[in-house]
Structure formats: C-alpha cells, structure tokens
Amino acid sequence: MFKEQKGITLVALVITIIVLLILAGVTIAALSGPNGILTNATQARGDTLKSEAKEAVTMAINTILTNKYAGITENATSEVFNTLSISNIVKEINNNYGGTATEKGTDKIDYTSGGYKVTVTLDTANNYKVKEVSDPAKATN
C-alpha cells in the first residue's frame, strides 16, 4: 500500500536553515561591533605597541645610566652611550632593542614597530622618565 519514503522533510530542512542563520548571526555579532573580537584585538595590538615603546625607552635610559654610573666606556659588540640625551636614547634603542626610534624635538621620541608609530614624551627635567605614550597611528613612509 504505502511505499516507504527516504529523505528529509521540508519542515526539517527549514528548521535546519533557521538554526544555521541564527548561529551565523551570533558569530558575526561576536566578531564585529564595539565589543567584538576584532575590535578587542585591534585595541590589544595598540596597547602592546604602547607598552613595547615605553619598555624600550625605559630600558635604553637604564642602560645609559648603568654605563654612566659603572664607568663603562666601551663594549666589544656595540657602541656604548654613557651620557643621557634624546639622541643617545634613540641610538641605544636602534642598536639594541626592537623597533625603530627617531628624535622628535627635545623631549619626544617616535617609536615605530609593525607598521605603527607612537610618540613617547619624556620628562627631561626628571632624569628622562617616560611621561606619556601616544595612541598608535599607521606609520607613514
């Protein structure tokens, strides 16, 4: 009498498609938007660059001060700086730390890494301590 049918019904197919569309919508919302994964990743990259720049500048300053107070004037592998100045901090960063540093006035250093640039402002009256690090911007060539 009745023949056994194989396959899925139209209702099951529609329900499956609706579930897949809901999952796709949730995934897209999680990826984009103000609190999305992509936005958070971009923010984290900027925060990492700011920290990297601050660390490179601070380490360069500490190296120069160590050389100065320890009386180190020469090194077999790299140039030694023992006078604290913006130009010597920039040279120390470029010689020994990642990224590229350039002078920007009497109290600022531009630090470039990974195609982005931040400006580090130093307190020259207070032993060149890092005062501020700007938000990252695309580096221009």
Disulfide bonds with the S-S distance in Angstrom:
none
